[in-house]
Amino acid sequence: MEFVIKISQFLLSLSLLIVLHELGHFVPAKAFKTRVEKFYLFFDVKFSLFKKKIGETVYGIGWLPLGGYVKISGMIDESMDTEQMAKEPQPWEFRSKPAWQRLIIMLGGVTVNFVLAYIIYVMTSFVYGDTDFSSESLKDGYWIDNPLLNELGFETGDKIIAIDDVTINSHSDVVKKIISGEKYTVEKNGVTETIEMPVDFLGQLSSKKIKGSLFKLRIPFMVNNVVDTLHNASVDLEKGDVLLTVNGDEVRYFDQLSSTLEGYKNQTVSTVFLRGTEEITRDLKVDSEGKFGIAPASHPERFDELGYFEITRKEYTFLESFGGGLNKFTEQIASYWEQLGKIFSPETGAYKGVGGFKAIFDIFPDQWIWQDFWNLTAFLSIMLAILNLLPIPALDGGHVMFLLYEMVSGRKPGDKFMEYAQMVGFFILIALVLFANGNDIYKAIFN
């Protein structure tokens, strides 16, 4: 069921982005009376899952979910229809239109992606508001279980005071700086220290067989369910019970449980749980691996009530949501540009973390939460827009680059040159797709 939920979100988000991107090309092409021969979701190599001709355009769904396309008459694109280009230009063809109209047609797709992302951020700001965690309320710092961070000097309990000399006020400030942060100011047991991140931090993070998140909120051990096939199946515990002590020793945080149970393997311990406002005592067996056999749960609102951290919320009026959405939109664009900059800088090693379709699939949660779905879709829309703007022939940015050259110089690149450029761009794109998806395969096998 979890796989079905993830793949459903993945396909819905991808389909929405592709259709709207191609619609961004389709609408201005039609407005400028340019013939559109095909409008496809996914690629129809050899055959289509569905197709129907309406007017002069064939609308369809291909079987290969690697993108989509509109085929515009008189345009040198991925179809490489050189036969059509060898004929005399016709008034309805792309190549017969003024440069400014062609530019608008080519920029239509990325424009729609940017507008879509902004609209989503406005919508989510108005409907859901912003939820965050106050840094001041994280009295016992972060849970650091990532070996690479441990090697660099981070420890569980560290408080993040500043990153690159910018004061941290909330958990989201830390999350936003994970990619770009170079200098962390942390407080360890009341003492302030500075930890410098290596230039190739992202490369090390991607290449090593490292498990564990980077900076996790410290939460208590809360019961989700007792596995009914294991040793504590008969114990009266309910979902939401929070562990307080083991054999009289306080276990305030989940990250303390493993070390506490290490000394009680194959023994029975007395535990105290909090159920609502009542403390209950239960005897639990610890297995040979130092575990209870109890699946943990997470409930941030309950943890807030118990004083583990403070959840902060910001609500937006309808008018305020436009400003709030704009802030998120511009921050995400700046963040993604920064990521691209690191990817194209070999010394950072960030290229090792580049992923393909599996990486995109993995970012979707295994529960359908509409707020998460829309935020991820907005991020992917920005990513799709920025990648399409790269000046690579075969991408929208490549076409725009040649059109700007034509508008500035007054000279139109020859059709033969454009064919060769398109072919080179196509091979570059294939290489990039193979590299990204090859990274996914490598990580799946060796990490």
Secondary structure, DSSP 8 states (H G I E B T S, - for coil): -HHHHHHHHHHHHHHHHHHHHHHHHHHHHHHTT--EEEEEEEEEEEEEEEEEEETTEEEEEEEEEEEEEEEETT---TT--HHHHTS---TTSGGGS-HHHHHHHHHHHHHHHHHHHHHHHHHHHHHH-EEEEBGGG-TT-EE---HHHHHHT--TT-EEEEETTEE--BHHHHHHHTTT--EEEEEETTEEEEEE--TTHHHHHHHS---S-SSEE----EEEEE-TTSTTTTS---TT-EEEEETTEE--SGGGHHHHHGGGTT-EEEEEEEETTEEEEEEEE--TTS---EEEE--HHHHHHTTS--EEEE---HHHHHHHHHHHHHHHHHHHHHHHHHHT-GGG-GGGG---HHHHHHTS-SS--HHHHHHHHHHHHHHHHHHHTSS-TTSHHHHHHHHHHHHHHS----HHHHHHHHHHHHHHHHHHHHHHHHHHHHHHHH-
